[in-house]
Amino acid sequence: MANSYIEYTSGLTATTYDVPFNFLSIDNVNVKGYNGTTWSDLTVASRNASAKTITLSGAPSAYQKIRVWRNTGSTQLVDFQNGSRLSESDLDTAYQQGLFVAQEVSENASTNIEGIGPQGIQGIQGVAGNDGADGVDGTSSTVALSESFESSEIAIPSSNGFVTTTHGLGSIPKLYSVCLRCKTAEAGYAVGDEVNLGIVNSYRTSTEVSFLATSTVTLYNKTTGVYGDTITNSNWKIVFRAFA
C-alpha cells in the first residue's frame, strides 16, 4: 500500500502519466526510471496540478518500469500565531505535510535500490537495557517470545487518523505487525488473505499498539502484480498482532 508513489510497467511509450496520490505542490512530484539494474532521474517537461499529471521530455520506453514519486519538503510551511484565527487551509497544510513526510520516510520512494516499497513487518528490537528481564547492554538476551496477542477485526477509518487497540501483554511488545484482512474478494485477493502494512507511522506502549491509517488504500493487484487498485474499505479489516 504505497501512498507516496506509483509504478508503471506498461504504456511506457507515452510521455504523460497520472499522479494518483495526494501532494501539497505538484512540484514535489518527480519520476525515476529502472533499466533492470539501476534507477535514474527522468527529465520532467511539465506538471499539471489540476489534471494531476506529469509529463516527461521523452517517452521512457528504454526502461523496464518508471516510478512517479513524491518528495515533500520538511521546512515548516505554517507558523501558527497566538491569538490568530485557525483556517481550514492552514490546518490541512500543517497536518498533511507531517503525514506526507512520514509516508515518504516509510516507503523510501526515492530509493535507488530495486524493489523497495512500503516497509514490511518490523523485526525484533535490538538488545535492550538492564531492566531486570532483558540482557544488559552489550550482551545477548536469552528471553524468548512467550506471549502473543491478536486483535479483533477493526474497520478502516473514514478519515485519516490513528487506529489503536489494547494488547494486554503487560509490557512493550518486542515484535508486532499490522495487516489488512480481506473479507470480500477484491484486487485478486481471496477472503482471508492478509496484506502487511508498513508500521513506521505507528507506536507501541506497554498497554497498546497504534497505527496511522489512511481512509483511501491502494494495493498491488495480487493477480497482475500491478499497483493501483484502490480498495473498497468495507471489503477489508485491520488486524494487529503483537508478541512479548
C-alpha positions in Angstrom: 0.0 0.0 0.0 2.0 2.9 -1.3 0.9 6.4 -0.5 3.7 8.4 -2.0 4.5 6.8 -5.4 3.1 4.7 -8.2 5.0 2.4 -10.6 4.2 1.9 -14.3 5.4 -1.1 -16.2 3.3 -0.8 -19.3 2.4 2.1 -21.6 5.9 3.4 -21.5 5.7 4.8 -25.0 3.6 7.6 -23.6 5.1 10.8 -22.0 2.2 11.8 -19.7 1.4 9.8 -16.6 -1.3 10.2 -13.8 -0.3 11.2 -10.3 -3.0 9.3 -8.2 -1.6 10.2 -4.8 -2.1 13.5 -2.9 0.5 16.2 -2.7 0.9 19.7 -1.3 2.6 21.0 -4.5 2.8 19.3 -7.9 6.4 20.5 -8.0 7.1 17.9 -5.3 6.4 15.1 -7.8 9.3 13.6 -9.9 9.9 10.5 -12.0 12.6 7.8 -11.9 13.2 5.0 -14.5 14.5 1.5 -13.8 16.6 -0.2 -16.5 17.0 -3.6 -14.8 20.0 -2.6 -12.7 19.7 1.0 -11.5 17.2 3.8 -11.1 17.8 7.1 -13.0 16.1 10.5 -12.6 14.0 11.3 -15.7 13.6 14.9 -17.1 10.2 16.4 -16.5 8.8 18.7 -19.1 5.7 19.9 -17.3 3.4 19.2 -14.4 -0.4 19.8 -14.2 -1.8 20.1 -10.7 -5.4 20.3 -11.8 -5.3 17.2 -14.0 -2.9 15.5 -11.6 -0.5 14.5 -14.3 3.2 14.8 -15.0 4.8 14.9 -18.5 8.3 13.7 -19.4 10.5 15.3 -22.0 10.6 11.9 -23.8 8.9 8.5 -23.7 10.6 6.2 -21.1 10.4 3.2 -23.5 14.0 2.2 -22.8 13.1 1.4 -19.1 11.5 -1.7 -17.6 9.4 0.5 -15.4 9.1 4.0 -14.1 8.2 5.3 -10.6 6.3 8.6 -10.2 7.1 9.7 -6.7 6.5 12.5 -4.2 9.2 14.3 -2.2 7.6 16.7 0.3 9.9 19.3 1.9 10.3 19.2 5.7 10.7 23.0 6.1 7.8 24.3 8.2 5.0 25.6 5.9 2.6 27.0 8.6 3.6 29.0 11.7 0.5 29.4 13.9 0.5 32.6 16.0 -1.0 33.1 19.4 -4.5 34.6 19.1 -4.8 34.2 15.4 -7.8 32.5 13.7 -7.1 29.0 12.5 -8.2 28.4 8.9 -9.1 25.0 7.5 -6.5 25.5 4.8 -3.6 26.1 7.3 -4.7 23.2 9.4 -4.9 20.9 6.4 -1.4 22.0 5.2 0.2 21.5 8.6 -1.3 18.1 9.1 -0.7 16.9 5.5 2.9 18.0 5.5 3.7 15.8 8.5 1.6 12.9 7.1 3.2 13.1 3.7 6.8 13.3 5.0 6.1 10.3 7.3 4.7 8.3 4.4 7.8 9.1 2.3 10.2 8.1 5.0 8.3 4.8 5.5 8.1 3.9 1.8 11.5 5.1 0.7 10.0 6.2 -2.7 13.2 8.0 -3.7 15.5 4.9 -3.2 17.8 3.7 -5.9 17.5 0.1 -4.6 15.3 -2.2 -6.7 12.1 -3.4 -5.0 12.0 -1.1 -2.0 8.4 0.0 -1.3 6.4 0.1 1.9 8.2 -1.3 4.9 7.2 -4.8 5.9 6.8 -6.3 9.4 9.1 -4.9 12.0 11.9 -7.2 13.2 12.7 -8.0 16.8 14.2 -5.0 18.5 17.9 -4.9 19.4 19.5 -5.7 22.7 17.6 -3.9 25.5 19.0 -2.2 28.5 19.2 -3.6 32.0 15.5 -3.6 33.1 15.6 -6.8 35.1 14.4 -9.1 32.3 16.3 -8.5 29.1 20.0 -8.8 28.6 22.1 -5.9 29.9 23.7 -3.5 27.5 26.4 -5.1 25.4 25.3 -8.7 26.0 22.8 -11.0 24.3 19.5 -12.0 25.8 18.0 -15.5 26.3 14.5 -14.2 26.8 12.1 -15.8 24.2 8.8 -14.5 22.9 6.3 -16.2 25.2 3.1 -14.2 24.9 1.1 -13.2 21.9 -1.9 -11.0 21.0 -4.2 -10.8 18.0 -6.8 -8.0 17.8 -10.4 -8.3 16.7 -11.1 -7.1 13.2 -11.2 -3.3 13.0 -12.8 -1.2 10.3 -10.7 1.1 8.1 -11.4 4.6 9.3 -13.5 7.0 7.2 -10.8 9.7 7.8 -7.0 9.7 8.3 -6.0 9.0 11.9 -4.6 6.6 14.4 -6.2 3.3 15.0 -5.4 1.9 18.4 -6.1 -1.3 20.3 -5.2 -2.6 23.8 -2.9 -5.7 23.7 -2.9 -6.7 27.4 0.6 -8.2 27.3 1.8 -6.2 30.3 5.0 -5.0 28.6 6.1 -3.3 25.4 5.8 -5.8 22.5 9.2 -6.9 21.1 7.5 -7.8 17.8 4.3 -6.5 16.2 2.6 -6.2 12.9 -0.4 -4.5 11.3 -2.2 -6.1 8.3 -5.3 -5.8 6.1 -7.5 -8.9 6.1 -9.7 -9.5 3.0 -13.3 -10.0 3.9 -14.8 -9.8 0.3 -12.7 -10.9 -2.7 -11.0 -7.9 -4.4 -7.9 -6.9 -6.3 -7.0 -10.5 -6.8 -7.1 -11.4 -3.1 -9.4 -14.1 -1.7 -11.3 -13.9 1.5 -8.9 -14.5 4.4 -5.8 -13.2 2.6 -3.8 -10.7 4.5 -1.6 -7.8 3.3 1.1 -6.5 5.7 1.2 -2.7 6.2 4.3 -0.7 6.9 4.4 0.3 10.6 6.8 3.3 10.6 3.7 5.5 11.2 2.8 3.8 14.4 3.7 3.4 18.1 3.6 0.8 20.8 3.4 1.0 24.6 3.1 -1.4 27.5 -0.7 -1.3 27.0 -1.5 -0.6 23.4 -0.4 -0.6 19.8 -1.4 2.0 17.2 -1.2 2.6 13.5 -1.7 5.8 11.5 -4.3 4.6 8.9 -5.5 6.4 5.8 -9.0 6.4 4.6 -8.0 5.7 1.0 -6.0 2.5 0.5 -4.3 1.4 -2.7 -2.7 -2.0 -3.2 -0.8 -4.1 -5.7 -3.1 -6.4 -7.5 -2.3 -10.0 -6.3 -3.0 -11.4 -9.8 -1.3 -8.9 -12.1 1.3 -7.5 -9.7 0.4 -4.0 -10.9 0.0 -1.3 -8.3 -3.1 0.9 -8.5 -6.1 -0.9 -7.1 -8.0 1.4 -4.7 -9.9 -1.0 -2.4 -13.4 -0.8 -1.1 -12.8 -0.2 2.7 -15.8 -2.3 3.7 -14.2 -5.3 2.0 -11.2 -5.3 4.4 -10.4 -5.1 8.1 -7.4 -4.0 10.1 -5.8 -6.7 12.3 -3.0 -6.1 14.9 -0.6 -8.8 16.2 1.9 -8.3 19.0 4.4 -10.6 20.7 6.3 -10.2 24.0 
